Amino acid sequence: MKPFLPVILLLFFSLNLSAQEYAAKEFISINKDTLKYRELLPENYAKEKKYPLVLFLHGAGERGSDNQSQLAHGSMMFTNPVNREKYPAIVLFPQCPKDLYWAFTKRPTAGFDANTFPADHPISRILQDVKGLLDQYIASGNVDVDRIYIMGLSMGGMGTFDLVCRFPDTFAAAIPICGGINPEWLQAPAGKVNFRIYHGDKDDTVPVENSRKAYKALKKYGAKVEYIEFAGCNHGSWDPAFNQPDFLSWLFAQKKE
């Protein structure tokens, strides 16, 4: 266990550092469900201004009720002082409860093969709550509605695809990382949402074919889409994705047409 101790300690301190930057919040839905989430506001936040909004959906390993684990991956990009100065934005990290999934009402089939996603798949309760949270921020008047972005990894990548397909008029851009969806669904957001998709070609948890098929479908439907595949990368493709030099600059350059 000793070799893993520094990694565990680094993750612990990183989470605590992010938790200090992100305010712990709760959203109560119209059905009286409680959605725990973290909020990061721009420095020198001004209520009379409108800001881009980034919605981040975590993976299955960060589910829970501590309202902190969801910050494990990606949160420190937005607390980096240079990024906060260059890209002032409202950033939301909701947390999915342990027994639920963003894009499913029950555990998906083994292998998370996008081809098995049913065509009549209903929206999950937790994703309904996420949309309610987003609507609440939009109603506040502080969100630039032409610059609402969504990203997610693994289970959250699937949730990212799912939400933009159900509400294509809401989002300017989406970054699904090692996710997937039934390719037929992607006709709805094509031409409305700009996509950048990431996946590792050696992913043994979520098949890389999910992202390949999504890319091909979006191209067929006329979407603006980029696909970046990392050679030799297993499931943790979010790490090289976040380290792409233009990851945030691409995101914040997107705007509803």
C-alpha positions as YAML, in Angstrom:
chain: A
units: angstrom
residues:
- id: 1
  name: MET
  ca: [0.00, 0.00, 0.00]
- id: 2
  name: LYS
  ca: [2.91, 2.40, 0.66]
- id: 3
  name: PRO
  ca: [3.53, 3.35, -3.00]
- id: 4
  name: PHE
  ca: [-0.10, 4.45, -3.29]
- id: 5
  name: LEU
  ca: [-0.05, 6.61, -0.17]
- id: 6
  name: PRO
  ca: [1.39, 9.74, -1.84]
- id: 7
  name: VAL
  ca: [-1.24, 9.48, -4.58]
- id: 8
  name: ILE
  ca: [-4.03, 9.14, -2.02]
- id: 9
  name: LEU
  ca: [-2.71, 12.10, -0.04]
- id: 10
  name: LEU
  ca: [-2.37, 14.21, -3.19]
- id: 11
  name: LEU
  ca: [-5.97, 13.45, -4.15]
- id: 12
  name: PHE
  ca: [-7.13, 14.25, -0.61]
- id: 13
  name: PHE
  ca: [-5.37, 17.62, -0.51]
- id: 14
  name: SER
  ca: [-6.46, 18.46, -4.08]
- id: 15
  name: LEU
  ca: [-10.08, 17.77, -3.18]
- id: 16
  name: ASN
  ca: [-9.83, 19.91, -0.06]
- id: 17
  name: LEU
  ca: [-8.24, 22.73, -2.05]
- id: 18
  name: SER
  ca: [-11.03, 22.60, -4.65]
- id: 19
  name: ALA
  ca: [-13.66, 22.36, -1.94]
- id: 20
  name: GLN
  ca: [-12.39, 25.61, -0.42]
- id: 21
  name: GLU
  ca: [-12.89, 27.38, -3.77]
- id: 22
  name: TYR
  ca: [-16.29, 25.87, -4.63]
- id: 23
  name: ALA
  ca: [-19.28, 26.76, -2.45]
- id: 24
  name: ALA
  ca: [-21.36, 23.78, -1.27]
- id: 25
  name: LYS
  ca: [-24.98, 24.16, -2.37]
- id: 26
  name: GLU
  ca: [-28.25, 22.21, -2.53]
- id: 27
  name: PHE
  ca: [-31.02, 22.45, -5.11]
- id: 28
  name: ILE
  ca: [-34.56, 21.37, -4.20]
- id: 29
  name: SER
  ca: [-36.52, 20.23, -7.25]
- id: 30
  name: ILE
  ca: [-40.26, 20.67, -7.82]
- id: 31
  name: ASN
  ca: [-40.57, 17.02, -6.75]
- id: 32
  name: LYS
  ca: [-38.77, 17.86, -3.49]
- id: 33
  name: ASP
  ca: [-35.63, 15.96, -4.49]
- id: 34
  name: THR
  ca: [-32.35, 17.32, -3.14]
- id: 35
  name: LEU
  ca: [-29.47, 17.70, -5.58]
- id: 36
  name: LYS
  ca: [-26.13, 18.48, -3.97]
- id: 37
  name: TYR
  ca: [-23.73, 20.53, -6.04]
- id: 38
  name: ARG
  ca: [-20.72, 22.81, -5.92]
- id: 39
  name: GLU
  ca: [-20.65, 26.32, -7.35]
- id: 40
  name: LEU
  ca: [-17.71, 28.42, -8.49]
- id: 41
  name: LEU
  ca: [-18.43, 32.06, -9.30]
- id: 42
  name: PRO
  ca: [-16.10, 34.40, -11.19]
- id: 43
  name: GLU
  ca: [-13.74, 36.52, -9.18]
- id: 44
  name: ASN
  ca: [-15.20, 39.98, -8.66]
- id: 45
  name: TYR
  ca: [-18.60, 38.54, -9.52]
- id: 46
  name: ALA
  ca: [-21.05, 41.30, -10.46]
- id: 47
  name: LYS
  ca: [-24.77, 40.60, -10.38]
- id: 48
  name: GLU
  ca: [-25.43, 43.08, -13.17]
- id: 49
  name: LYS
  ca: [-23.21, 41.08, -15.56]
- id: 50
  name: LYS
  ca: [-23.98, 37.96, -17.58]
- id: 51
  name: TYR
  ca: [-21.46, 35.12, -17.53]
- id: 52
  name: PRO
  ca: [-20.89, 31.89, -19.43]
- id: 53
  name: LEU
  ca: [-21.98, 28.82, -17.49]
- id: 54
  name: VAL
  ca: [-20.20, 25.45, -17.42]
- id: 55
  name: LEU
  ca: [-22.02, 22.33, -16.23]
- id: 56
  name: PHE
  ca: [-19.71, 19.42, -15.33]
- id: 57
  name: LEU
  ca: [-20.99, 15.85, -14.93]
- id: 58
  name: HIS
  ca: [-18.63, 13.52, -13.05]
- id: 59
  name: GLY
  ca: [-18.08, 9.79, -13.51]
- id: 60
  name: ALA
  ca: [-19.54, 6.80, -11.66]
- id: 61
  name: GLY
  ca: [-16.66, 6.65, -9.19]
- id: 62
  name: GLU
  ca: [-17.47, 10.08, -7.79]
- id: 63
  name: ARG
  ca: [-21.11, 9.37, -6.95]
- id: 64
  name: GLY
  ca: [-22.16, 9.82, -3.33]
- id: 65
  name: SER
  ca: [-23.60, 12.29, -0.85]
- id: 66
  name: ASP
  ca: [-20.52, 14.07, 0.52]
- id: 67
  name: ASN
  ca: [-20.83, 16.94, -2.00]
- id: 68
  name: GLN
  ca: [-17.09, 16.84, -2.54]
- id: 69
  name: SER
  ca: [-16.06, 13.70, -4.44]
- id: 70
  name: GLN
  ca: [-17.42, 15.13, -7.70]
- id: 71
  name: LEU
  ca: [-14.56, 17.64, -7.66]
- id: 72
  name: ALA
  ca: [-11.94, 14.89, -8.11]
- id: 73
  name: HIS
  ca: [-11.47, 15.44, -11.84]
- id: 74
  name: GLY
  ca: [-11.58, 18.72, -13.73]
- id: 75
  name: SER
  ca: [-12.41, 21.14, -10.95]
- id: 76
  name: MET
  ca: [-8.93, 22.58, -10.60]
- id: 77
  name: MET
  ca: [-8.91, 23.71, -14.24]
- id: 78
  name: PHE
  ca: [-11.42, 26.36, -13.28]
- id: 79
  name: THR
  ca: [-9.72, 27.44, -10.03]
- id: 80
  name: ASN
  ca: [-6.38, 27.94, -11.76]
- id: 81
  name: PRO
  ca: [-5.87, 31.71, -11.29]
- id: 82
  name: VAL
  ca: [-4.85, 32.26, -14.92]
- id: 83
  name: ASN
  ca: [-7.93, 30.45, -16.19]
- id: 84
  name: ARG
  ca: [-10.18, 32.33, -13.76]
- id: 85
  name: GLU
  ca: [-8.83, 35.60, -15.08]
- id: 86
  name: LYS
  ca: [-9.09, 34.62, -18.77]
- id: 87
  name: TYR
  ca: [-12.41, 32.78, -18.58]
- id: 88
  name: PRO
  ca: [-14.70, 34.24, -15.89]
- id: 89
  name: ALA
  ca: [-17.65, 31.86, -15.67]
- id: 90
  name: ILE
  ca: [-20.22, 30.25, -13.42]
- id: 91
  name: VAL
  ca: [-19.15, 26.61, -12.94]
- id: 92
  name: LEU
  ca: [-21.47, 23.93, -11.51]
- id: 93
  name: PHE
  ca: [-20.48, 20.45, -10.33]
- id: 94
  name: PRO
  ca: [-23.62, 18.51, -9.31]
- id: 95
  name: GLN
  ca: [-23.20, 15.16, -7.52]
- id: 96
  name: CYS
  ca: [-25.10, 12.03, -8.54]
- id: 97
  name: PRO
  ca: [-26.23, 9.83, -5.62]
- id: 98
  name: LYS
  ca: [-24.47, 6.48, -5.20]
- id: 99
  name: ASP
  ca: [-27.31, 4.30, -6.49]
- id: 100
  name: LEU
  ca: [-28.21, 6.44, -9.54]
- id: 101
  name: TYR
  ca: [-26.83, 7.19, -13.02]
- id: 102
  name: TRP
  ca: [-26.96, 10.43, -14.99]
- id: 103
  name: ALA
  ca: [-28.30, 8.96, -18.21]
- id: 104
  name: PHE
  ca: [-30.04, 5.81, -17.01]
- id: 105
  name: THR
  ca: [-32.91, 4.80, -14.75]
- id: 106
  name: LYS
  ca: [-31.00, 1.59, -13.95]
- id: 107
  name: ARG
  ca: [-27.49, 0.26, -14.47]
- id: 108
  name: PRO
  ca: [-26.73, 0.00, -18.20]
- id: 109
  name: THR
  ca: [-25.71, -3.25, -19.85]
- id: 110
  name: ALA
  ca: [-22.19, -4.60, -19.42]
- id: 111
  name: GLY
  ca: [-19.65, -2.76, -21.53]
- id: 112
  name: PHE
  ca: [-21.72, 0.43, -21.78]
- id: 113
  name: ASP
  ca: [-22.20, -0.21, -25.49]
- id: 114
  name: ALA
  ca: [-24.04, 2.76, -26.98]
- id: 115
  name: ASN
  ca: [-25.83, 0.49, -29.42]
- id: 116
  name: THR
  ca: [-27.78, -1.00, -26.51]
- id: 117
  name: PHE
  ca: [-29.21, 2.36, -25.42]
- id: 118
  name: PRO
  ca: [-32.97, 2.02, -26.06]
- id: 119
  name: ALA
  ca: [-34.54, 4.48, -28.49]
- id: 120
  name: ASP
  ca: [-37.34, 5.30, -26.05]
- id: 121
  name: HIS
  ca: [-35.00, 5.80, -23.09]
- id: 122
  name: PRO
  ca: [-36.72, 8.07, -20.51]
- id: 123
  name: ILE
  ca: [-34.84, 10.88, -18.82]
- id: 124
  name: SER
  ca: [-33.52, 9.90, -15.39]
- id: 125
  name: ARG
  ca: [-34.79, 11.62, -12.26]
- id: 126
  name: ILE
  ca: [-31.33, 12.91, -11.37]
- id: 127
  name: LEU
  ca: [-30.82, 14.40, -14.84]
- id: 128
  name: GLN
  ca: [-34.22, 16.08, -14.55]
- id: 129
  name: ASP
  ca: [-32.94, 17.64, -11.33]
- id: 130
  name: VAL
  ca: [-29.78, 18.82, -13.09]
- id: 131
  name: LYS
  ca: [-31.90, 20.49, -15.78]
- id: 132
  name: GLY
  ca: [-33.98, 22.11, -13.04]
- id: 133
  name: LEU
  ca: [-30.81, 23.44, -11.42]
- id: 134
  name: LEU
  ca: [-29.64, 24.82, -14.74]
- id: 135
  name: ASP
  ca: [-33.01, 26.47, -15.38]
- id: 136
  name: GLN
  ca: [-32.80, 28.13, -11.97]
- id: 137
  name: TYR
  ca: [-29.46, 29.74, -12.86]
- id: 138
  name: ILE
  ca: [-30.77, 30.84, -16.25]
- id: 139
  name: ALA
  ca: [-33.80, 32.42, -14.58]
- id: 140
  name: SER
  ca: [-31.51, 34.43, -12.30]
- id: 141
  name: GLY
  ca: [-30.57, 36.65, -15.24]
- id: 142
  name: ASN
  ca: [-26.81, 36.29, -14.63]
- id: 143
  name: VAL
  ca: [-26.16, 33.67, -17.33]
- id: 144
  name: ASP
  ca: [-25.19, 34.42, -20.91]
- id: 145
  name: VAL
  ca: [-27.71, 32.09, -22.54]
- id: 146
  name: ASP
  ca: [-25.66, 32.02, -25.75]
- id: 147
  name: ARG
  ca: [-22.69, 30.54, -23.87]
- id: 148
  name: ILE
  ca: [-23.94, 27.61, -21.81]
- id: 149
  name: TYR
  ca: [-21.54, 24.65, -21.91]
- id: 150
  name: ILE
  ca: [-21.68, 21.06, -20.71]
- id: 151
  name: MET
  ca: [-18.94, 18.49, -20.27]
- id: 152
  name: GLY
  ca: [-18.59, 15.16, -18.54]
- id: 153
  name: LEU
  ca: [-16.45, 12.06, -18.27]
- id: 154
  name: SER
  ca: [-17.39, 8.38, -18.47]
- id: 155
  name: MET
  ca: [-20.87, 8.15, -16.90]
- id: 156
  name: GLY
  ca: [-20.86, 11.94, -17.14]
- id: 157
  name: GLY
  ca: [-19.89, 11.76, -20.81]
- id: 158
  name: MET
  ca: [-23.02, 9.72, -21.38]
- id: 159
  name: GLY
  ca: [-25.02, 12.23, -19.37]
- id: 160
  name: THR
  ca: [-23.55, 15.03, -21.47]
- id: 161
  name: PHE
  ca: [-24.70, 13.41, -24.69]
- id: 162
  name: ASP
  ca: [-28.09, 12.63, -23.15]
- id: 163
  name: LEU
  ca: [-28.80, 16.14, -21.93]
- id: 164
  name: VAL
  ca: [-27.82, 17.91, -25.16]
- id: 165
  name: CYS
  ca: [-29.96, 15.51, -27.18]
- id: 166
  name: ARG
  ca: [-32.99, 16.24, -24.99]
- id: 167
  name: PHE
  ca: [-32.39, 20.00, -24.76]
- id: 168
  name: PRO
  ca: [-30.40, 20.97, -27.87]
- id: 169
  name: ASP
  ca: [-31.55, 24.60, -27.77]
- id: 170
  name: THR
  ca: [-29.97, 25.12, -24.34]
- id: 171
  name: PHE
  ca: [-26.28, 24.47, -25.01]
- id: 172
  name: ALA
  ca: [-23.70, 26.14, -27.21]
- id: 173
  name: ALA
  ca: [-21.07, 23.41, -26.82]
- id: 174
  name: ALA
  ca: [-20.56, 19.96, -25.35]
- id: 175
  name: ILE
  ca: [-17.43, 17.99, -24.43]
- id: 176
  name: PRO
  ca: [-18.26, 14.32, -23.80]
- id: 177
  name: ILE
  ca: [-15.18, 12.37, -22.66]
- id: 178
  name: CYS
  ca: [-15.19, 8.55, -22.94]
- id: 179
  name: GLY
  ca: [-18.99, 8.52, -23.08]
- id: 180
  name: GLY
  ca: [-21.54, 7.33, -25.58]
- id: 181
  name: ILE
  ca: [-25.12, 7.44, -26.77]
- id: 182
  name: ASN
  ca: [-27.37, 5.81, -29.32]
- id: 183
  name: PRO
  ca: [-26.08, 7.53, -32.50]
- id: 184
  name: GLU
  ca: [-29.61, 8.00, -33.83]
- id: 185
  name: TRP
  ca: [-30.32, 10.50, -31.05]
- id: 186
  name: LEU
  ca: [-27.65, 12.88, -32.30]
- id: 187
  name: GLN
  ca: [-29.72, 14.33, -35.11]
- id: 188
  name: ALA
  ca: [-31.47, 16.65, -32.61]
- id: 189
  name: PRO
  ca: [-28.41, 18.63, -31.44]
- id: 190
  name: ALA
  ca: [-26.61, 18.57, -34.81]
- id: 191
  name: GLY
  ca: [-26.37, 22.11, -36.15]
- id: 192
  name: LYS
  ca: [-27.29, 23.57, -32.75]
- id: 193
  name: VAL
  ca: [-24.55, 22.32, -30.41]
- id: 194
  name: ASN
  ca: [-20.83, 22.27, -31.23]
- id: 195
  name: PHE
  ca: [-19.05, 19.13, -30.06]
- id: 196
  name: ARG
  ca: [-15.54, 18.13, -29.12]
- id: 197
  name: ILE
  ca: [-15.32, 14.42, -28.24]
- id: 198
  name: TYR
  ca: [-12.41, 12.65, -26.49]
- id: 199
  name: HIS
  ca: [-11.71, 8.95, -25.95]
- id: 200
  name: GLY
  ca: [-8.76, 6.59, -25.40]
- id: 201
  name: ASP
  ca: [-8.35, 3.85, -28.00]
- id: 202
  name: LYS
  ca: [-7.48, 1.26, -25.33]
- id: 203
  name: ASP
  ca: [-10.48, 1.99, -23.09]
- id: 204
  name: ASP
  ca: [-11.59, -1.28, -21.49]
- id: 205
  name: THR
  ca: [-14.51, 0.25, -19.55]
- id: 206
  name: VAL
  ca: [-16.43, 2.30, -22.11]
- id: 207
  name: PRO
  ca: [-15.81, 1.12, -25.70]
- id: 208
  name: VAL
  ca: [-14.03, 3.60, -27.93]
- id: 209
  name: GLU
  ca: [-16.53, 2.65, -30.64]
- id: 210
  name: ASN
  ca: [-19.11, 4.70, -28.72]
- id: 211
  name: SER
  ca: [-17.28, 7.93, -29.49]
- id: 212
  name: ARG
  ca: [-16.32, 6.87, -33.00]
- id: 213
  name: LYS
  ca: [-19.95, 6.17, -33.87]
- id: 214
  name: ALA
  ca: [-21.09, 9.42, -32.25]
- id: 215
  name: TYR
  ca: [-18.55, 11.36, -34.31]
- id: 216
  name: LYS
  ca: [-19.62, 9.69, -37.55]
- id: 217
  name: ALA
  ca: [-23.31, 10.29, -36.78]
- id: 218
  name: LEU
  ca: [-22.76, 13.95, -35.98]
- id: 219
  name: LYS
  ca: [-20.79, 14.42, -39.20]
- id: 220
  name: LYS
  ca: [-23.58, 12.74, -41.14]
- id: 221
  name: TYR
  ca: [-26.14, 15.07, -39.58]
- id: 222
  name: GLY
  ca: [-24.07, 18.16, -40.41]
- id: 223
  name: ALA
  ca: [-22.85, 19.04, -36.92]
- id: 224
  name: LYS
  ca: [-19.73, 21.00, -36.06]
- id: 225
  name: VAL
  ca: [-17.74, 18.29, -34.31]
- id: 226
  name: GLU
  ca: [-14.14, 17.41, -33.55]
- id: 227
  name: TYR
  ca: [-12.99, 14.01, -32.34]
- id: 228
  name: ILE
  ca: [-9.68, 13.48, -30.55]
- id: 229
  name: GLU
  ca: [-8.59, 9.92, -29.80]
- id: 230
  name: PHE
  ca: [-5.60, 9.21, -27.56]
- id: 231
  name: ALA
  ca: [-3.41, 6.34, -28.71]
- id: 232
  name: GLY
  ca: [-2.61, 3.78, -26.01]
- id: 233
  name: CYS
  ca: [-4.89, 5.48, -23.47]
- id: 234
  name: ASN
  ca: [-7.22, 3.41, -21.29]
- id: 235
  name: HIS
  ca: [-10.28, 4.75, -19.50]
- id: 236
  name: GLY
  ca: [-8.71, 7.84, -17.94]
- id: 237
  name: SER
  ca: [-8.76, 9.86, -21.15]
- id: 238
  name: TRP
  ca: [-9.92, 12.93, -19.22]
- id: 239
  name: ASP
  ca: [-6.34, 13.55, -18.05]
- id: 240
  name: PRO
  ca: [-4.84, 14.04, -21.54]
- id: 241
  name: ALA
  ca: [-8.04, 15.82, -22.60]
- id: 242
  name: PHE
  ca: [-7.77, 18.40, -19.81]
- id: 243
  name: ASN
  ca: [-4.11, 18.89, -20.73]
- id: 244
  name: GLN
  ca: [-4.85, 19.81, -24.35]
- id: 245
  name: PRO
  ca: [-3.49, 23.38, -24.77]
- id: 246
  name: ASP
  ca: [-6.74, 24.64, -26.27]
- id: 247
  name: PHE
  ca: [-9.19, 22.72, -24.08]
- id: 248
  name: LEU
  ca: [-10.66, 25.79, -22.36]
- id: 249
  name: SER
  ca: [-9.99, 28.28, -25.13]
- id: 250
  name: TRP
  ca: [-12.00, 26.12, -27.55]
- id: 251
  name: LEU
  ca: [-14.84, 25.78, -25.05]
- id: 252
  name: PHE
  ca: [-15.19, 29.45, -24.23]
- id: 253
  name: ALA
  ca: [-14.95, 30.46, -27.88]
- id: 254
  name: GLN
  ca: [-18.20, 28.64, -28.64]
- id: 255
  name: LYS
  ca: [-21.40, 30.66, -28.90]
- id: 256
  name: LYS
  ca: [-24.95, 29.99, -30.01]
- id: 257
  name: GLU
  ca: [-25.42, 31.15, -33.58]
...
